[in-house]
Amino acid sequence: MAGGAIDDDDEITAINVTPLVDVTLVLLIIFMVTTSLISNAEGLQVDKPEAASGAKLDDSSVMIVCAADGTVQVDGKTVDGDKAIIEALTDKLVEDRNLQGIVQCDEAAQVGQMVHLIDLMRNAGIKKYAIATKKPEAAGG
């Protein structure tokens, strides 16, 4: 018989994939939610100045951020004092000697603070540095 009925005595040899699909979809949703939370991680909020010209940065870089209140972060870690900044920079230089330093200061920060951070980068041994800016808003009209 080609299309015979299933006997109760026969073994079930088919794999039920419904639970596998359910677990996979739940994991997919969990990964999507956590990825969106991670990508929106907030660091030190800085209002960068605008610049009409600019270039992409190297992958090998260290970011120094200075806020309007004087707070300084090196690659997302808050540091206090010149000695701690130089130590953090030299630790990064050990990993890569061709490291590029990037200074990102708030528009309200004092220019003297930015120049001081550039001097600290030079003292630590970083030869290439850049100043992070943002592109100006397109004029509507």
Contacts in CASP RR format, 6 or more apart in sequence:
PFRMAT RR
TARGET T0000
AUTHOR 0000-0000-0000
METHOD contacts of the structure
MODEL  1
MAGGAIDDDDEITAINVTPLVDVTLVLLIIFMVTTSLISNAEGLQVDKPE
AASGAKLDDSSVMIVCAADGTVQVDGKTVDGDKAIIEALTDKLVEDRNLQ
GIVQCDEAAQVGQMVHLIDLMRNAGIKKYAIATKKPEAAGG
43 73 0 8 1.000
43 76 0 8 1.000
44 65 0 8 1.000
44 67 0 8 1.000
44 71 0 8 1.000
44 73 0 8 1.000
44 76 0 8 1.000
44 78 0 8 1.000
45 67 0 8 1.000
46 65 0 8 1.000
46 66 0 8 1.000
46 67 0 8 1.000
46 104 0 8 1.000
46 105 0 8 1.000
46 106 0 8 1.000
47 68 0 8 1.000
47 106 0 8 1.000
47 107 0 8 1.000
47 108 0 8 1.000
48 104 0 8 1.000
48 105 0 8 1.000
48 106 0 8 1.000
48 107 0 8 1.000
48 132 0 8 1.000
48 133 0 8 1.000
48 134 0 8 1.000
49 105 0 8 1.000
49 107 0 8 1.000
49 133 0 8 1.000
49 134 0 8 1.000
50 133 0 8 1.000
50 134 0 8 1.000
50 135 0 8 1.000
50 136 0 8 1.000
50 137 0 8 1.000
51 133 0 8 1.000
51 134 0 8 1.000
51 135 0 8 1.000
51 136 0 8 1.000
52 135 0 8 1.000
52 136 0 8 1.000
54 133 0 8 1.000
57 100 0 8 1.000
57 102 0 8 1.000
57 130 0 8 1.000
58 100 0 8 1.000
60 96 0 8 1.000
60 98 0 8 1.000
60 99 0 8 1.000
60 100 0 8 1.000
61 99 0 8 1.000
61 100 0 8 1.000
61 101 0 8 1.000
61 102 0 8 1.000
62 74 0 8 1.000
62 75 0 8 1.000
62 89 0 8 1.000
62 92 0 8 1.000
62 99 0 8 1.000
62 100 0 8 1.000
62 101 0 8 1.000
62 102 0 8 1.000
62 126 0 8 1.000
63 73 0 8 1.000
63 74 0 8 1.000
63 75 0 8 1.000
63 76 0 8 1.000
63 101 0 8 1.000
63 102 0 8 1.000
63 104 0 8 1.000
63 132 0 8 1.000
64 72 0 8 1.000
64 73 0 8 1.000
64 74 0 8 1.000
64 85 0 8 1.000
64 89 0 8 1.000
64 101 0 8 1.000
64 102 0 8 1.000
64 103 0 8 1.000
64 104 0 8 1.000
64 117 0 8 1.000
64 121 0 8 1.000
65 72 0 8 1.000
65 73 0 8 1.000
65 76 0 8 1.000
65 104 0 8 1.000
65 105 0 8 1.000
66 72 0 8 1.000
66 103 0 8 1.000
66 104 0 8 1.000
66 105 0 8 1.000
66 106 0 8 1.000
66 109 0 8 1.000
66 113 0 8 1.000
66 114 0 8 1.000
66 117 0 8 1.000
67 106 0 8 1.000
67 109 0 8 1.000
68 106 0 8 1.000
68 107 0 8 1.000
68 108 0 8 1.000
68 109 0 8 1.000
70 109 0 8 1.000
70 113 0 8 1.000
71 78 0 8 1.000
72 78 0 8 1.000
72 79 0 8 1.000
72 80 0 8 1.000
72 81 0 8 1.000
72 85 0 8 1.000
72 117 0 8 1.000
73 79 0 8 1.000
74 85 0 8 1.000
74 88 0 8 1.000
74 89 0 8 1.000
74 92 0 8 1.000
75 88 0 8 1.000
75 92 0 8 1.000
77 88 0 8 1.000
79 85 0 8 1.000
79 88 0 8 1.000
82 120 0 8 1.000
85 117 0 8 1.000
85 120 0 8 1.000
85 124 0 8 1.000
86 120 0 8 1.000
86 123 0 8 1.000
86 124 0 8 1.000
89 120 0 8 1.000
89 121 0 8 1.000
89 124 0 8 1.000
89 125 0 8 1.000
89 126 0 8 1.000
90 124 0 8 1.000
90 125 0 8 1.000
92 99 0 8 1.000
93 99 0 8 1.000
93 124 0 8 1.000
93 125 0 8 1.000
93 126 0 8 1.000
98 128 0 8 1.000
99 126 0 8 1.000
99 128 0 8 1.000
100 126 0 8 1.000
100 128 0 8 1.000
100 129 0 8 1.000
100 130 0 8 1.000
101 121 0 8 1.000
101 126 0 8 1.000
101 128 0 8 1.000
101 129 0 8 1.000
101 130 0 8 1.000
102 129 0 8 1.000
102 130 0 8 1.000
102 131 0 8 1.000
102 132 0 8 1.000
103 114 0 8 1.000
103 117 0 8 1.000
103 118 0 8 1.000
103 121 0 8 1.000
103 129 0 8 1.000
103 130 0 8 1.000
103 131 0 8 1.000
103 132 0 8 1.000
104 131 0 8 1.000
104 132 0 8 1.000
105 113 0 8 1.000
105 114 0 8 1.000
105 117 0 8 1.000
105 131 0 8 1.000
114 131 0 8 1.000
118 129 0 8 1.000
121 129 0 8 1.000
122 129 0 8 1.000
END
